[in-house]
Amino acid sequence: MLYAQVIVKKKTQVEELSYSVPARIIPYIRVGSLVSVPLRHKNVKAVVVKFVRSVPHELKDKIREILSIDKKTLPLTEERIRVIEELALKTGSTVAEIAFHALPTTAKTLQVQPEGQAFRFGMRKVIVIQGTLCWRCEQYRKLLAKYGEKRNFVFVFAKGQFADAFKASNASENGRAIVSTLRDIFAPLNRGDFLVVDQPYHAGSTFSQRPYLSARQIAAIRGEVEGINVIFGDNLLPIEDYPQVQRGFWKLLAQKTVLKPLFVSDRRGSRELIMPSVLQRLEKLIANGERGLALVMSRGWAQALVCGECGYVFTCDNCGRTSSLNAEKLQCRYCATVRDWPKACPKCRSAILRAVGEGVSQFANLLQKAFPGARVAMLSADAPEIDLKADILVATEKIFSFPDVNFDESFILSADRPLSGAKLGGIGDLLGHALELQANSKRVSVQTYSPDHPVWGFASTGKFNSYYEMGLENRRLLRLPPFGSVITFVGFGRHTESLLKEATGIGEKLSKVLSNVEISFAEITDRTGQNYRAEFTVLLPTRPSPKTLHLIRAQLPMSWSPRLF
């Protein structure tokens, strides 16, 4: 007897089931075939993912028969199923969880050739295009112009507005390109075609439903399995992926840096929220009828504690990583070590300690008081409309959603938040923002407790090799990616107390089955309707094997899922 394992997609989940294959359709059925199967009290469509010769004895009498096969439709090729299986293996997910995202959803189709008839161009499988959004889109258009007549393209943008703008540039009129967002990351392609993922590390490039796959994970595995050309585009390649460039697996094409003046103001010893030197520059800018941007980092940043006199950043006594503030205490986001608020700086003994992490409205109110005759506006998640007539626009990272807006001078007012290291990749984010501002501003000014930090040299000289070398050495010492692995565990529940208690229990189980790991404290990160979302992280010294991932999944209740960094 031949049995088929199939997947059935519903609105919010995918079921993985087994059915017997009747003799009449054996000559026609294959992996990827679309079949009709009985499920409960109705008939539904399903996709075949695997064949087996036997099933557990206790299930034989319960297995039903496939009803029919659609001989013309093949929703998933064998290569696509191998991609699903590989993703499931490397992320510790089930085939059904991956298939939920991989089953076709786009209304637009490309000219996909039968297997064996495609050809490759002499390109590396992964190319990284590093530069501003405008420059990256220019490179995408060049690729499309060069290969678009013979090759299919799928462009995946982290933000819908960027995809719409790229469409409006007439870049996809030849009909061989899909320009979309994450929902079309699995769109069918031939061997040798192009999958272009812009901002693969952005939050908009990660599925919000389990198993929280990222566009970077999906595209890299599709390139390996399907033989397609993968293009990543971003303002700066993350440190954890730079070894791929060093080893020659990836090719980096970087925009030539246009160096502009970078003015750094030293906040050490000052009790002012905005430095007098910065206010002077703003006053001059307003007097000249120019327009300024005040950038305030806010998205996803935890507050850190620094010395107001010498700029010392407080770190964890246990592991040496930066501590973050939580309820007037210092907590490590990696090993969960907690300590009381210190009385003085251990370096200079000053009692002037500053919690870096001021909000956008705090800065906007101060600037409006300092310049009552000027037009001061805000741009943030709570105030999403941009005021192009403002003399000073106080904005969060949301300003980078408007790449065509230019300023005479940009001021980074909260640089110490990412510089503190409380968030993994913070320095890279800051450097990437500085490069974007240099492209869209005549001048860039910064106020910081760390005026001697190497990042300002990298931003003003464009010496990125030194940035990557320093970053990799620092991560090696702290056992952070790519030398270690970070797994974020995400859970949902209706009551915060029980949800956090559940997280603690999971952490205790993981500490018993995994060796040499560090487990952070759990925290509530979001609320949707009546459900709260909680997260905690586990730091492993190495990349987890499929066996380890399976062991981790076995410790989790249904409401929790891992997200591998």
GUGUVEX-643042 format. One record per residue (C-alpha): x, y, z. Coordinates in steps of 0.05 Angstrom, whole numbers, plus 5000, padded with zeros to 4 digits. Example, Ala and Ser with C-alpha at 12.3 -4.5 7.8 and 13.67 -1.06 7.14 Angstrom:
BEGIN
524649105156 527349795143 
END
This chain:
BEGIN
500050005000 502450704983 500951285030 501552025017 503052555069 499253195050 498353895076 491654255079 491755005087 486555375127 485856105144 490356105204 494055445202 496254845160 494754115178 499453545161 495552905147 496352205116 491951875064 492351225024 493451284948 488450894905 491450484848 487750884795 491751524808 498551224824 501051334752 499452074757 500952284828 507552594849 510553024903 507253714895 500753454865 494253794882 489153284907 482253264937 481552915004 476052805056 477053205120 471953125175 465253245140 467453565075 472353495017 478253975013 484354114970 491153864994 498353844968 502553204970 509253295004 511752585014 510251845000 511251275050 510150525047 507650435117 504150805174 503550645248 499350025258 494350385303 492850885247 491650405189 484250315202 483251075209 486751295145 482151495089 483251495014 485152064967 478852224925 481852524862 487852884832 488353524792 493053314736 494054024710 495754394774 502354324812 502254834870 509054604896 514954334856 519553814885 524854354893 519854794931 518254214978 525754114990 526054855009 520354755059 523654145088 530454495094 527255095128 523654635176 530154275192 534254915204 528955285245 526354705286 519454795255 514454295226 513354225151 506154465162 508455115196 513155275138 508055075086 502955565115 507356125087 510055755026 503555554992 502056024934 498156664951 499957154896 495057294841 500657444792 504756884760 511256864722 513456434663 516255854703 519655334657 519354584668 525154304707 531454194666 530154754615 532855344654 539855634653 544356034699 548156674689 555256674713 553657014779 554756864852 548656604888 548457164938 550157894924 549458444975 547959144949 549759625005 547760355002 541960845008 535060624985 535261074924 541960794902 539760074915 533560164872 537960444817 542159804819 535859374818 533559734755 540259614722 539758864737 532658854709 534859224646 540658744636 537258074648 529758244648 528457994577 530557284593 529957214668 524357274719 525057734779 521557754846 522858394886 521058354960 520959004999 520359065074 515359635067 509459665020 510560395004 517560244978 514759684934 509460164907 514760694893 518960184855 512959974815 511560694798 518460764768 516160324710 521259794732 516459214723 512859364658 515858774621 511458274658 517357854681 517558164750 513458134814 514458734859 511458604927 512758495001 514257905045 507857545025 511057364957 517757134982 515956424960 513656624889 515856094838 522356214800 526655834751 533755624763 537856244746 532256744760 532957314810 530257394880 531658094906 530258224980 530858945003 532159055077 532158305094 533658455168 528058955177 522058775222 517658815160 521758235130 519757745184 513157375186 508857565246 506056865252 509956255276 515156015260 517156745249 521256625186 525457195159 526357385086 533857295096 532956565119 528056395063 532056725007 538656415027 535755705028 531955824963 538556024931 541955384954 536354904937 533255224875 539555524843 536656224838 540756864843 539457194910 540457944919 540258274987 539859034993 540859455055 544360085080 549359665118 550758915121 549958655192 556358425227 553857705235 553557615159 560257945143 564057275149 560157045087 563557605049 570457445079 569956725057 567756914987 560856604992 557557284985 559657874942 558958584970 557459164923 557859804964 555860504945 561660984945 561161405008 560162144998 563662445059 560363055090 561863445154 560263065218 560163495281 560563115347 558663475413 561163185478 555463085530 560062885586 559663355645 553263675620 546463615653 542663895593 538163455550 540563825489 547664095488 548564865482 552964755421 547264375387 542264925405 546965435375 547265055310 539664995309 538965735323 543465895264 539765415219 532965735235 535866435225 538266235156 531365975137 533965265132 530564615153 533164145206 531863425229 532563205302 533062445303 530962095367 532161345369 526260985399 524360345362 525659735404 531060055448 531859905522 534460445567 541660385590 545460725646 551661155632 555961615674 554462345660 561662545674 566062035637 561061665593 562160975625 556760475604 554560015660 555259275643 553058615673 557458365731 556457655708 557457645632 560158335615 554658535567 550959185572 545559205626 538759525613 534259905661 528059565688 524059835748 529960225776 534559625772 539859405723 538058755687 542058365636 537958185575 542257565563 543757225629 538157555671 543057795726 539858345767 543258885809 541059505846 541960195818 549260375831 551060965874 557161185834 561061065770 566360525781 571060895734 570961625757 566861555822 561862085799 554862035826 551862365764 548761765727 544261845667 538961375639 539561455563 533061365526 529262015524 522862035482 521162425419 515762855453 520763045508 525563325456 520063655415 517364025476 524264265496 525764525425 519064875421 520565245486 527665415462 525165685395 517965935406 517866285339 519865665300 515265125272 516964475309 513463835287 513863105307 514062465265 513061805302 508461205306 503561645344 504362235296 505361885228 504062485182 510362855160 510263625162 514763855105 513864585125 516864495194 523264875212 525264305258 522463605249 523363175311 522862455286 524061735305 526861225256 520261305219 523761875180 527261335139 520561155109 521261815070 527861715033 526662304985 526062835041 532363245048 534863695104 540064245110 542563945175 540763315214 541963235289 542462555323 540262725393 539862025425 545961675397 547661375465 541660915464 544360465408 551560605427 550460305496 549959595467 543559425504 540859175438 544558695392 546359055327 545159745356 551760045333 550559775263 543560095262 546560755285 551960735232 546860565178 542461145200 548461615199 550061415127 542861525106 542962225138 549462395104 546262235037 540062665052 543163245091 548463775078 551163695149 550263195206 551163355280 551362875339 551062955414 553762365455 556962145520 561861745476 564962255429 571161815421 567261195399 570160895334 563260925301 564061665287 570561525250 567260985209 561561455191 566162015170 571461605134 567561025105 572560515131 567559945139 572759385140 575259665207 568059695232 566858965215 573558735245 572159105310 565058855313 566958135301 572358145354 567458445405 562257915389 567257355394 569057575464 561657615484 559656975447 554457345405 552557175332 555956945289 560056605345 553856425385 546456375372 540656775401 533856445403 527956885422 521956515451 515156835438 508856645475 501756895480 496656885536 490957275567 494057405635 500957715643 502457385710 501156675685 504656825619 511057055654 510556465702 510055995642 516256325612 520056205676 518055465675 520355395602 527055705620 528055215677 526554635630 531354895578 536954985629 536354245646 536653975575 541654475545 548754575569 552655225575 546755685558 544656365584 537256515593 534557225600 528657485640 521857475606 518058115591 511358315562 512658635494 505858745463 498358665469 493458485414 486158475434 485658055497 492257695485 498957915513 505657745480 511657555522 518857435501 525357185530 531956995497 536756415503 544056495484 547555865459 555055815449 554255495380 549255435323 543954925346 543554275308 536854015281 536953515339 537854085389 532254485357 527653885361 529553805435 527954535447 521154495413 519453895457 519954345519 514954855493 507354875503 503055015442 502655765457 510155855452 514855845392 522355975380 525156495333 532356345313 536856955302 
END
